[in-house]
């Protein structure tokens, strides 16, 4: 399932990032968003969602949320 399908307030583990864009992978890694890392969806927005990774909260767009696969 992707972050867009995830329930709000529930912690998930990132399974993989579905993107071939190295810049995007580097950006997500700098946020602490990589495989086997816990992530929580705080809320779903019209254009994406707000997530909590480690001690930070980030607003990510719909395209990026679809690229992050969680379980």
VENKAFEN-V388501 format. One record per residue. N is the residue number from 0. RES is the residue in one letter. SS is DSSP state (alpha for helix, beta for strand, coil for the rest). NEAR is the number of other C-alpha atoms within 8 Angstrom. D_FIRST is the distance of its C-alpha to the first C-alpha in whole Angstrom. Layout:
n=[N N]
res=[RES RES]
ss=[SS SS]
near=[NEAR NEAR]
d_first=[D_FIRST D_FIRST]
//
This chain:
n=[0 1 2 3 4 5 6 7 8 9 10 11 12 13 14 15 16 17 18 19 20 21 22 23 24 25 26 27 28 29 30 31 32 33 34 35 36 37 38 39 40 41 42 43 44 45 46 47 48 49 50 51 52 53 54 55 56 57 58 59 60 61 62 63 64 65 66 67 68 69 70]
res=[X X X X X X X X X X X X X X X X X X X X X X X X X X X X X X X X X X X X X X X X X X X X X X X X X X X X X X X X X X X X X X X X X X X X X X X]
ss=[coil beta alpha alpha alpha coil coil coil coil coil beta beta beta beta beta beta beta coil coil coil coil alpha alpha alpha alpha alpha alpha alpha alpha alpha alpha coil coil coil coil coil coil beta beta beta beta beta beta beta beta coil coil beta beta beta beta beta beta coil coil beta beta beta beta beta beta alpha alpha alpha alpha alpha alpha beta beta beta coil]
near=[7 11 11 10 6 9 6 9 8 8 8 9 11 16 10 9 11 7 8 5 6 7 6 8 11 8 8 10 9 7 7 9 11 10 9 7 9 10 13 12 16 10 9 10 7 5 6 13 16 13 13 12 13 7 5 6 8 8 8 10 9 10 7 8 13 10 10 13 13 11 7]
d_first=[0 4 7 8 6 7 11 14 16 13 13 10 11 10 9 11 12 12 15 19 20 22 23 20 19 22 21 18 20 23 21 19 16 15 14 15 15 14 13 13 13 16 16 15 18 19 18 15 15 17 15 17 18 21 23 22 21 19 19 16 16 14 14 13 10 9 10 8 6 6 7]
//
